[in-house]
């Protein structure tokens, strides 16, 4: 009964549900639980209720099946064969084993790096990596969504890649694959080959600013990678920090960092909360420009606005960097990408969440904005999230003997997608392209 509402979102207990549970804070948990429709909670209550009704009616009609030993034995055999009642327990124990193995591995490599010494031919400049959250590419106007929710990305001089695939379908699963140079065959991260360690090994100073939850130093693989940075700033530090911080709060840390003089290149990572469900809680501090006539599209309107807010955040990051460039002449490069997409669920209101996997879950935006860029370029090329760390290394001019040469921005499709097409083909849900809210907007 207790697990049933969670099962609605995550299915049977597995590594993903367990590690996400470990990584959450009370604020996030409340939001998560409030996303589950009331219908699902009612169904869970039915579990003990139906048992009770069966028992009472058995007593009332004096059926009392528990007095018939043959009947009990037959039922038991039947249940064991058909339902395997230990399945749930077995899945939970397995998930626990995998989670603890992963965390052990993470701790083992927490301070260790196997990159050795690297070089960089980068000039003394700033690299800003903005990590988006739950942002589907097809909801960005600059990627073709009909509502003009990305005025900045539409016009900024940039390289826009159409075809980057995420490293997984949920935050931890994807980012551990994208921010470490993991194994490509079985899609596993290698924490001793992290992006942060790689940058540091090349003499690049590293900063991590985050609006995502943090409980303890090594509690989640992402905070484990973050903590390798030279300097760390978490808006949510502590299990009971329920505050709903806006991503805009990340900017003052960025400003503070770039105002410091530096004689070496810097990598500054901004881990946003982006469009994380509940998207309506993400857009409380921006004007509602997309009011819909039909309540069915209320949540989608929030989601479309969360992308608009992301566009605005990127614009503000860009202007902070541009101002510094004007003052000091220090050039910069900004990359924005998202960790994974989401799936539409249809109840009385259409929602977007991580309940299940969409065939569009892996389709994420990738945009690079260089201070010296003179035009906007769009590249249609299939790129793998599993090679993202290699691509970011190239971006920062890093050379290391253990690193494969890989360019995210050469416009060439990868010859190998490491089995992703089969993974997507195996997703049973029908394709759910972006839903245009234009016909439902109030004038
Ligand atoms: Zn995510």
Boltz pocket constraint, residues with backbone or C-beta under 6 A from the ligand:
constraints:
  - pocket:
      binder: B
      contacts: [[A, 132], [A, 133], [A, 134], [A, 170], [A, 171], [A, 172], [A, 339], [A, 340]]
      max_distance: 6.0
